[in-house]
Amino acid sequence: MPTQCNSTKHRIWAIVPAAGIGKRMQSTIPKQYLLLNKQAILSHTVNRLLSFEAISGLVISLQPHDTRWDELNITSNKPVIRAAGGTERSDSVLNALKALQEQTNQKQANFDPENDWVMVHDAVRPCIVEADINHLVEQVTQDDGGLLALPVRDTMKRQHHSSTNVASTVERDGLWHALTPQYFPWRLLKSALENAASQHLNITDESSAMELAGYSPLLVSGREDNIKVTRPADLQLAELYLSRQTK
């Protein structure tokens, strides 16, 4: 059974897995470092998260050979901790959770592993707004956690395994597009990811790890401009959204 959480008594730490290379962007550099309004996408994402009142600090998971991160202009004085990126997203997130705990053991971060929560956010979702963060925190009142998401509006098709022909139409009622941030107690998410890794289970996002551990995260409706920059055309759309948000 889910237990009640008290949002007034825990800190929230942002986790940003940023070790991917973004093959679909057809770029020579990782997509998180592509320029968006003259700044790296990752710079927008990190600075926005750190500017939100609810966020106490941030852990960024990067490839060991990443030298571009040090060139970014991070404008916050909140704690920013670097963790090792992994082969898969789930590895990067788990490494970030462990790095946060290690910093606490060294008394370099004011983190409480028994009570604090984390918000895992895609490195290439630069248009996240504080209203969505606050809405997520307000709506999630159980330890099962929750995530920003959007109800599916379009007709959904499933393709054949051996071709791109339609195999069937999928009923869209009850289907949601999973977004980020995804918001969970640190200790429960760490345990869920470790359990999934030990069983070699396929983890596509943090919610899936929690679901496999027996939890039922809350779907919280988010804004449609919280897009993930995945393909070249997404850059122009993100520029448009950012310009509208700052007016």
Secondary structure, 3 states (H helix, E strand, C coil): CCCECCCCCCCEEEEEECCCCCHHHCCCCCHHHCEECCEEHHHHHHHHHHHCCCEEEEEEEECCCCCCHHHCCCCCCCCEEEEECCCCHHHHHHHHHHHHHHHHHCCCCCCCCCCCEEEECCCCCCCCCHHHHHHHHHHCCECCCEEEEEECCCCEEEECCCCCCEEEEECCCCCEEEEEEEEEEHHHHHHHHHHHHHCCCCCCCHHHHHHHCCCCCEEEECCCCCCCCCCHHHHHHHHHHHHHHCC
